[in-house]
Amino acid sequence: MDKGIGIAGIAGRMGRLLAEEVTAAGATLTGGIDRPEATVEGTTRFPDIAALAAASDVVLDFSHASATAAHAQALAAAGCAWVLGTTGLSAADEAAVAEAARRVPVVYAPNFSTGVNLVLALAERMAAALPAEHYDAEIIEMHHRQKVDAPSGTAIGLGRAVAKGRGVVFEEVKESGRDGHTGARRTGAIGFAALRGGQVVGEHTLLFAAGTEHIAITHRAFDRRAFATGAVRAALWTRGRAPGLYSMLDVLGMGAGD
């Protein structure tokens, strides 16, 4: 890469790890943006996303959902690739991401760890093999007490993988936040339970429950560096790619076109 890799939210916990992993990969760290009061020693700070995009080949973005639409516009205008790991996006935010992908390569994933993406691939295949009328799909996730969105982006990703495997529309079968007299469970529903507490990096379990057996697959993250390593791998992968909306499975060579 000629210009290097920029980081949106460089002063945050994830941003600092990303900066370390960019350097560890032997790539050039352009610098980053963050809140004016946030500081990171030894890195170039840019005034805004437009300036960072102009100076970078690709921007790693694990910032806040409220910034997504503006980042999409700026990165597309600059012709800068985008690795997006921000969760909790609205439908309008996702539309902005898709629009940016018409002009630049965008790798958008709910989770950039290699293990989680293998679980996502397995979730789709398992759902296709385990009929909804016999196997109830439930997703349980736990994160640190500071997390602001629920269910987590990774949990939603698991749900979408199950829905895809079953050939159904995710939004029509998603069921979360059960409380009170809910009645019997809907056949074909994909249920979610979100736990928050302590400093858990991330735990996700996909459970298929039938009358005769339960099948569960669990991923536990012990260090956020797993996410940072995967994101930098995705950033390096974007070099020379055509515009488009890609997933981490594409980066791992497991996408639909591979």
N, C-alpha and C positions, 0 to 999 in steps of 0.2 A: 504494500500500500504506500502511495506517495505522500499523502497528507497525514494519515494515521487515524487513530481511534479516539473519539471524544466520548465523554460520559455526562449524561444528564443526571443531576443529583450526586455529584462526585464527593460531596462532603458527608453524605450519609453512610450508614453502616454498610450497606451493599455497595455504594459507590466507591468506598475505600478498598473493598475487596476486589472490585472490578479493576481498579487502577493497579493493584498489585499483580493481578493475573495478566493484564495487558503487558506489563513489564516482563513478567515471568515467561510469557510466550515469545519474547523477543520482538514485539511489535512497538510501534511508536505511539506514545500517549500524547494526543494533541492537547488535552486539558479538559475542562468541563465547566458546567454551570451549576449554581445552587443558590440558596437564599443568601442575600447580602451579608448576613451576620455569620454565616457558616464559613469556616476556613479549612483549607488543607495545605499544609506546608509543601513547598517544592513543586506545585502544579500551576499551570497557567489557567487563570480564571477568565472566562468570556462574559461579556455583558448580558447576552441573551442567547436563545436557541438559534436564532438566525446566524449570528456570528460564529457560533460553535459549528453549525452545519457547513458554513462556507469554508471553514478551516479543516474539516474532517472528511475522510472517505466514508466513514460509518460512525453512527452514534449509538452507544449502548444506553438504553433508557429504562430505568427501574424507578422512575419518579412517581408522581401522583396522577391519578386518573383525570383530575381537573385540568392537567396540562396537555393531555393527549391530542386534542383537536388542534391546538396551536402548534404543537411539535410536528404533527402530520403535515400541516401546511408549510411550515418552514423547511423541513427536510426535503419534501417533494420539490419545492421551489429551488433549493440548492443542488438538487440531484445527488443527495447524500443518502446512502443506505442506512437502514434503521433496524436495530435489534431491540424489540420491545418486550419487556417482561412485566410491565405494569398490569396489575389486576384490578377488578372492580369496574371495568369499563361499561358504559351505557351503550345502548343500541346506536346512538348518535356517534359516540366515540369510535365504535367498531366500524361504522360507515366511513368515518374520516380516515381510519387506518386502511381500509380497502381502497379508498380513493387515492391515498398516497402510494399504494402498491401498484397503481397503474403507471406510475412514473419512476419509481425506484424499487430496488429489492427490499422487502420487509420480512424479517423473521419474527413472527409473533407467536409466543408460546406462553401458556400459563405457568410453566416450570421448565427450567433449562438443564436440570440434572439428567444425566444419561439414564439412570435407573428409573426415574419417573416416566420418561418417554418410552422406555421398554414396557413399563406397566400399562401405559396408555395403549400401546399396540396390542398387548395381551388382552386388555379389557374389551376392545372391539371384537377380537376373535372369540373370546369366551362368550360374549353376549350373543353373537351369531349362533353359537352352538347350544346355548342354554335358553330354551323358549320361555318367554315372559309369562305364559300362563302356568308354568310350573316352578320357575325360579324368580323369586323376588330380588331385585337389585337394590342394595342399600350402600351408601357411601358415608363413612365416618371419618371426620378429620379433626385434628387438634393442632392449635398454634399458640404462640406466646400471647400474653394478655394485651399487648399493644396493637395487635392486628385489628384493622378497622373494617374489613369487609368479610362477609360470611354468606354462603359457603365460600371457601377459598377458591382462587382461580384454578388451582390444581384439581380440587374436588369437582368443579364445574367441568373441567376438561375431561375428567373420568366419566362424568355423566354424559357428556356429548359423545364420547367414544362408545359407551354402552348403547346410546340411542342410535348411533350410526350403525353399529353391528346388528341392531334389531330392525333397522329400516324405519324408524319412527322420528317424529319431530320432537326434539329435546324439550322445547318450551311447553309442549302439550302433556308431557309425562313427568316433568320435574315436580317434586313434592318435598318441601322443606318447612322447617319451623312448626312442626306438629305441636298442638297445644289444646287442652280441653277435650271435649267429646268430639272426636274426629270421625267416628264411624269406622267401618272396616277398611282395611288397606285396599286401594284400587289395584286391580290386576294390571300389570304393565307399568306401574308407576316406578320412577327412579327416586328413591328417598335419600334425604341428606340429614346428617346430624353434625353440628359444628360445636366443638369444645374449645374453650379458651382458658389459658392459665399458665402461670409461671413463664418460662422462657423457652418453650418447645419450639424448635426451628420449623418442624413440619412433620406430621404423621398422617398418612392416608391409608385407609383400608376399604377395599371394594369387596362386598360380600354378596354372594348369590345364595339365597336361602330357599331350599325346597323342603317338602315334607319328609323326604328321606335322607337328605344330606345338605351340608353347608360347604361352600367353597369360598375361601377368602384369600386375597392377595394384598399384602401390606408393604408399603414403602416408608421408611423412617429416615429423615435427614438429620444428621448430627452436627453439621457444619455448613453454613451458608456458602462456603467456598465451592461446594459442588455446583451451586447455581452459577457462580461467577465464572468458573472454569468452562462450563458449557456455553455461557453467553459469549465469552471471548472466542471460543471455537466457532460459534455461529457468525461472529463478526468477521473473522478471517475467511469464512466460507463464502461470504457475500461478494468477495472480490471477483469481478468479471461476470457476475450473474445478471441475467435479464431482469427487468422490473417484474414484480409479482409478489403474491402473498405466500410466504413459505412457513413451514413449521419446523420444529426441532427434529422431527422425524426425517424431513428432507435433508437436514444437515448430517444426520446419522446414516443417510443412504437407505432409509426405510420408507420414503414417501411413496405416494401413489404412482409416481412416474418412474420409480426406480425398480 
